[in-house]
Amino acid sequence: MDALITMPKRFKLFSGSVNRDLAEQIAVELGVDLGNVKIEKFANGEIYARYLESVRGCDVFIVQSVAGEHINDALMELLIMIDAAKRASARTISAVVSHYGYARQERKAASREPITARLVADMLTAAGATNMITVDLHQDAIQGFFDIPVNHMTALDIFVDYFQNKGWDPAEVCVVSPDVGRAKAAKKFQTKLDSDIAIMHKDRPRHNQSEITALIGDVTDKICIINDDMIDTAGSLCAAADTLIAKGAREVYACATHGLFSGPAYDRLTNSHIKEVVVTNAVPVPLERQSGQIRVVSVAPLFAKTIQRVFEYGSVAALFE
């Protein structure tokens, strides 16, 4: 007997309040309009969210960056939007998290410490997320904290294209890993650029402070590109640039997927040896800062292609092959 009712899949894209510009760019890439959602705060600071259109039976995608001065509000807003979509009978709910906050605490480096990367994963799942889309997690292993599918993208090819367009001779270029943990990603970057590679060793004598203790590789008269997943206060990055110049590097560039730029970051970068800092719009960067030394490239096309593949049950891995 033929079915009396056929239910075509329906797609809805919504944005949290932290990175609406990125969400709008993703919507343009997908050829859709952003959904209508009301986000407000009560007088005591509690967050309120209500979808102003039906999401019943829809595949809902919520774009949010868990970052910024009010990072805890950003996380709570995302959880509340997921919960609201679940209670409004959305068919699936994909958390499109352009920056995964609390990812730096992904293991216990000392006794009596939390593992906040796992905690956030549990919270997203408990809220009702059925799928996770993100880019350049602090550690790949964070994917294992989720009991739902994780589509983990990388902005590496975006940076490769950016620096290849400089027209440099690959023999003059050296990709630099700021620490041993980033060496694998630096190796991939170096292979795509067909350049040399160097690896730094970094110690953290105190919380939120680091110092470069060793450099493996020859950077003499090289154009060095420091590649990292995020730039927070820029202390480590500027110290790495100082070391490279002291070792004979000709110029120093830096690239990172997540430009957090907290506290003294902008001043430190202005007074550093770094000629150019390239970040993505996974974390919003104020427009007045997007000139001269700091350049912003967009990850909207990458997110849009991934969202389309997820919605259509296509291969996300094929985007990177």
Beta strands, then each sheet from edge to edge (+ up, - down):
strand 1: 10-15
strand 2: 37-41
strand 3: 47-51
strand 4: 58-65
strand 5: 92-99
strand 6: 131-135
strand 7: 150-153
strand 8: 173-177
strand 9: 196-206
strand 10: 209-216
strand 11: 223-231
strand 12: 251-259
strand 13: 274-280
strand 14: 294-297
sheet 1: 1+ 4+ 5+ 6+ 7+
sheet 2: 2+ 3-
sheet 3: 10+ 9- 8- 11- 12- 13- 14-
end
